[in-house]
Amino acid sequence: MEKLQIIPLGGLGEVGKNMTVLEYGRNVLIIDVGIMFPEGDMPGVDYIIPDYDYLRDKGDRIRGIVITHGHEDHIGALPHFLQEFNAPVYATKLTRGLIEVKLRGDLRKQVKLNTMEPGDIIRLGPFTIEPYHVCHSIPDAVGLGITTPVGLIVHTGDFKLDHTPVDGWPTDIAKLAEFSQRGVLALLSDSTNSDTPGITPSERTLTVALNDVFRQSKGRIIVATFASLISRIQQVMDVARSNGRKVAIAGTTMVENVKMARHLGYLDVEDDLLFSLQNINRLPPHQVTIMATGSQGEPRSILGRLATGRHPSLRVGPGDTVVLSSHTIPGNEETVHRLINRLFQKGSNVIYHSVAPIHVSGHASQEEQKMMINILRPKFFVPVHGELRHLKQHAILAQQVGIDRKDIAVVENGYVLRFTQDSMTVGERIPGGYIFVDGTWVGAVSQSIINERESLATAGVCTVSLRYNEKQGKLIGEPHLVTQGMAITETVDTLAPEALKVVRNTVKSIRAGTRIEDVEKAIQKALGSYFYQKARNRPVIIVMALAD
Amino acid sequence: MEKLQIIPLGGLGEVGKNMTVLEYGRNVLIIDVGIMFPEGDMPGVDYIIPDYDYLRDKGDRIRGIVITHGHEDHIGALPHFLQEFNAPVYATKLTRGLIEVKLRGDLRKQVKLNTMEPGDIIRLGPFTIEPYHVCHSIPDAVGLGITTPVGLIVHTGDFKLDHTPVDGWPTDIAKLAEFSQRGVLALLSDSTNSDTPGITPSERTLTVALNDVFRQSKGRIIVATFASLISRIQQVMDVARSNGRKVAIAGTTMVENVKMARHLGYLDVEDDLLFSLQNINRLPPHQVTIMATGSQGEPRSILGRLATGRHPSLRVGPGDTVVLSSHTIPGNEETVHRLINRLFQKGSNVIYHSVAPIHVSGHASQEEQKMMINILRPKFFVPVHGELRHLKQHAILAQQVGIDRKDIAVVENGYVLRFTQDSMTVGERIPGGYIFVDGTWVGAVSQSIINERESLATAGVCTVSLRYNEKQGKLIGEPHLVTQGMAITETVDTLAPEALKVVRNTVKSIRAGTRIEDVEKAIQKALGSYFYQKARNRPVIIVMALAD
């Protein structure tokens, strides 16, 4: 009998760019197509998309793409993927709305977007998909039960077991119990918080904390969060209203998302609560709430520009209260702390995670993760969505609730998992890597280019240009030297002339007839030694000799 | 009457490079001269030293430098400072030992190092200094009572109120109470943990957690921590001994520190416990403990090289347990998590902060900070050692225990605080900035050079070299083009020739007689537009035209 293959193409061994492939015979089903935000050592990279090269010769086999929810790390790479692959997309109403905001122009018309609802049964080739509702930090999120010819696979998506969610719709535990009774072959479960003990607090606990902040603040209140955190936006609007404040939204994406979410009925807001950014500043400060993006300290975001005084129309200062209501994405700590310090420097008060409980995670903690495994009692367990340390920790939790170590697959992206009705094997790893998006370059910026950028950043660049006569082995005219990012520009009076002397002496020492490429190499080597001996520095050295 | 000036030159508005100046008439006293580690947006910078330009014309007034303890952020910049200034240094025995390890060659002989002890009374000009013992994550740390002509100033150094410290020597609360009875004019207190509620756990709690790890591990144990965390090293050695293991130290600085600390009596270790790195690998794995640096994920550290398989003699793999026993310096989260993931990839088990309590902070939490203020009841309060958000939060705590807001100075580096017997005023801010150390360059790498490096890192560099005849306004021969860190190197077949065409066309379009500098500028501009239009990229463009 044919085996079911499950291949994680993203999100395993990292946080972000979630994408999972299920393959049975000549049928492919895709779950999520997200992006990842670059880490500190990926300079110039806008974001990273999954490496889906594996699918390039299987385009005609893709029966569908099922999306679990509308966060960037689950839908962000769809515009790239759909340019290349023609497959129907299935998403819940709000998720579909968020995807539509992302798809531009022709693509929006071409793509076959289908709305699904929890409780639907969707048949795509040999796969029968049953989306069920889960709580997360965005409404309308689902997990998936997928009946395949070898058995039932459950993919949790991102989830938490919030019993008092803001939208009043808890995770569908009854459906999970029903899956369990049918018998679950494999569970793929969200590992993001597997090193957090206990239970993740309900989104509703925030209302209390936000209300405290609103009651105590006399001036304007600026709340920063993610543009897609629809339920957080709802909470802030509710708290603003009950405190006699109006709300303005700053930032295109958040404005578009709010409009779309209101239109689809996911935001319950009266018209008279909302003001434009221009109009709200005519109100007295104690009636003003501004919602904005930039909680990660991004310099070009609204909050980032407020902190550096670069926003065209808004200012922040004494009397204002800034609330950072979102978690700090790992790696952004420094930037976020700098943002907080800058806002304090401007005289405003800043409320952030360490001083008030104004954010809760959208992901299950250890006790919820164990609960999920205990409800479903799967034969096989695959921790997904997390760095290797999270996956490892999730595996430990699974063992604690009785899953045998040999029935757990802790794998990173690209490993092929093969399932029969009663077996799981970890197969070969398909080749793959980071696909960097930089400007309009998709994939053109490779790891070796990133390494070049790191070298440039570490010690700058020294470029030398000269005219060289190969026959005579002689320098013609004067060589030029330009540096960027090197301290030599500060000490140009001494170091630059000395470096030029090194260039001249190197050319002098070579024989007539030496080829121009070898002269370039010799100069590069001599300058390298010079800078290292002189200043323990290793700049990138570019030598360009022009034939004379 | 003369006023006392207190000028923080480092550590206020940042974590690191602590340095405070007290000035009375023509007398200067300095407390600590530390370094700071670079943040993510300071590429190529090794470390940062305080900007002590203010003291440059006051060298002959410096009565002494008093050091509170031996961590890098309190002693690290001494080798730089002492090259320029000739002033006696006062430090406790272990701190002095750590300073001696740092001072090389002639400097070590020249510098007047004096050993002080808690309880000593040191008179330096108009200042009478009384060091008192404090607990911190290093033994032999002190705070300072400084009697000045206008009153008693207390500087806590870095401290916590550990009632059961590893060395059995708690913070000298009786001395603090005595200061309080004399009347304290101003308290300068450690703000590092001012956003952490409660009380920092005792160092002793670690012994239990470490012992658990040692009992459960069957293979080798590798413990990573800071080279100067002498009390942590003691704890690991004690736990190793009681679990029948031997210990080897990896890394020059840690080896030197251990040697020095044993010699001075700060480490209590029998000879037969210690093995060399070569010899310990002859023992069976369950008898092996290796202590190393690299808990911050530094790629060139021992642990960093183990994780990437680049250590010359050591390997790490299945069966090994790696313990990261130190906190993650803010900004290093990403690097540390990558280290953990890599060690997991190698098959070893990793014990880190999220999965076991194997580190505690060396700094007081909120309740201890309030206790310190309540014991001393100072007239004026100056939060020190922390980012602005920490200083602000510490000020809120001080108000909670009854210090009036107007008697608290929340200031960043460089502000001149002036004290009389009954007043404190915040004066002007003296100019200052980051002094970057990069290789042997001290201060030569300016913020503008850092900005150049950032630009290079973001989009790479494109250099063009050409021969140009000014009279004819013509290009001679072929222009050369080299890129680094640009995706163009990947798509060289199309983009590079097109870019060269842009260069040729630009020269064609200019008039005969156009000056060579203007040609360079025109090409730079044209290429800039080309790359932006083509790929939304803004590389650094260097054009070097050679006169023909």
Interface residues (C-beta under 8 A of the other chain):
Chain A: G13 E39 G40 D41 P43 G44 D195 T196 P330 G331 E333 E334 T335 H337 I340 N341 F344 Q345 V350 Y352 S354 V355 E387 L388 R389 K392 Q393 E412 D438 G439 T440 W441 A444 V445 S446 I449 I450 E452 R453 E454 S455 L456 A457 T458 A459 G460 V461 T463 S465 L466 R467 G477 H480 V482 Q484 G485 M486 A487 T489 E490 T491 K534 A535 R536 N537 V540 I542 M544 L546 A547 D548
Chain B: G13 E39 G40 D41 P43 G44 D195 T196 P330 G331 E333 E334 T335 H337 I340 N341 F344 Q345 V350 Y352 S354 V355 E387 L388 R389 K392 Q393 E412 D438 G439 T440 W441 A444 V445 S446 I449 I450 E452 R453 E454 S455 L456 A457 T458 A459 G460 V461 T463 S465 L466 R467 G477 H480 V482 Q484 G485 M486 A487 T489 E490 T491 K534 A535 R536 N537 V540 I542 M544 L546 A547 D548
